[in-house]
Amino acid sequence: MRRLFLLLILLLISPGAALQIIEFCPDPYLPGDPDEYLVLEGTGSLDEVVISDGEGGFRFPAGSRISGQLVIARSGAAYQMTHGRDPDFEIYDYSASVPEIVRSGNLQLSNSGDQLMLYEGNRLSQEIVWPRDVEARQGQIHFLEGDTWDPRVLMIGQSRFAPAVFTGVDGVAFTAPDCSLEIYEDAVESAEDSILVNVYEFTSLRMAHDLLDARLRGVEVKVLLEGGPVGGISDEEQGVIGILRDGGIPVSLMTSDDRVHAPYRFDHAKFMVIDNAMVLVTSENFKSNGFPEQGLSGNRGWGIVLEHPGVASYFQEVFSYDAGGAWVTPAGGTGGCTDEQVRPAYRMEFSPIRFSNATVIPVIAPDTGRLVEDLIGQAEESIDIEQAYITNQSDGSFNPFLACALDAARRGIRVRILLDSYYYNTEEEDDNDELVAILNALAIREQIPLEARCADLAGNNLEKIHNKGVIVDRKLVLVSSINWNTNSPTFNREAGVIIDHPDVGDYFSQVFEDDWEGGGAHPGVAGPDLKKIGIAVAMVVLLVLLWMWRRKRVW
């Protein structure tokens, strides 16, 4: 009872409950950093609260109280320009609508290294030092989650979507090049009210005309594209943009300019929301190699249609956030050529399948990109990974997703990794083929159930592996746009889903097996053992050389 009494006394005399700095940005984008800010969280009186960096500081006007969070910016006007809203207080009197704190000295946070100290009365209750506690980076918002600073990189303007789980989801699983265009067109034709498209690149004339047909039926269509893709907006994409705009479909570009800095290096997502009831998520851009006409070859990619209002609403919020920021501008320009490529013939192997009552978890990077590691970490039997490429860290360490897969292999989980073998993923000295050799050598050295291969594109009549997929225990599947490099899950806008359903797992496992065996296998049928074939060939060559050597000695 005495301890409880003392606790009550402490609560009564305390200026606030759990008062702490939970967020700050010392190095924003505006010249001179007038929009730097911090966020204070807690409840109670602020009369004895002082915040300092050791050179300058401030206290709050007499009688100030906090109940939740308060934003304190150096300049209210600059903060409003960057974030679209006023702070609660400003350090310098720049805005008549924002109250000013009581300043002492010059509080201006250093970009590369500084400190923030929170005093309650004469007691130092919190100290943050960088680069000790957080990594200095321009444009990064440092935030506290539990006791951890910066559990993910959060840049100015980036969203903060939370993980979500949806049950009872019906839908369709499909793969490119076999049936991707068919499923896309079925989805577009089903639209009655609205279609929202967010895709990195859009060059398919046929897919554009499908959207125009929907617009003519009275469907509201909006398209968001990356404004600065690698290599720039192509003539083919400019042609599609012009066709869509001329048909009354607004096309927006996510891009940086002198006025605003885009929150993502690339808007690399590939999804479509229909009637706020259905979502199509895929690894493929809206191009003829990702969505070829039936009977024509293209990329290997995966896709999923999810029929669920909750899932659709989640992705609609993502679209609205990304398309509603100051970093979005209307696409301009006209003309350009169209994506009319001659493609090789292709024999369809995989038809789409319907499924029902699945559990679905959206994966929105960078917000919830860590779910990929969680997915890999829960494997009990097997992990199959099919990626366009995997790039390791700049310090030479393994890619974080790959490192999780290797940890699983060390636990005895069978891990197979299939990478693209298109020329631009194998012609350098540090790309897919070298990584495959490294992984297979590691498997032999550590005696773990791990194998990596570069895909036999010719054997499967594929243009390239453009997929970004994972299958765990043949029942959990990741369909996404997330490349396995440093940039994609950390700095890009990416979109994907984890589907928990045995039929979906079996479907994509069959597709993976076909790609893994390089065209010599069919779903459910074991392909050629390339290792044994290689040994046999080597033995034949050795015998021929031995025979020639003996003949030479006889002569």
Secondary structure, DSSP 8 states (H G I E B T S, - for coil): -HHHHHHHHHHHH-SEEEEEEEEEESS-SSTT-TT-EEEEEEEEE-TTEEEE-SS-EEE--TT-EEEEEEEEEEEHHHHHHHHSS--SEEEE---TTS-B-EEES-----SSSEEEEEEETTEEEEEEEETTTS---TTEEEEEETTEE-SS-EETT--------EEEEEEEEEEETTSHHHHHHHHHHH-SSEEEEEES-B--HHHHHHHHHHHHTT-EEEEEEESS-TT-S-HHHHHHHHHHHHTT--EEEE---SS---SSS-B--EEEEETTTEEEEESS-BSTTTS--TTB---BEEEEEEE-HHHHHHHHHHHHHHHTSTTEEE--------------B-------EEEEEEEEEEEEETTTTTHHHHHHHT-SSEEEEEES-B---TTS---HHHHHHHHHHHTT-EEEEEE--SGGGTSSSSSHHHHHHHHHHHHHHHT-SEEEEE--HHHHT-S-B--EEEEETTTEEEEE---BSSHHHHHSBEEEEEEE-HHHHHHHHHHHHHHHTTTS--TTS----HHHHHHHHHHHHHHHHHHHHHHHHH-
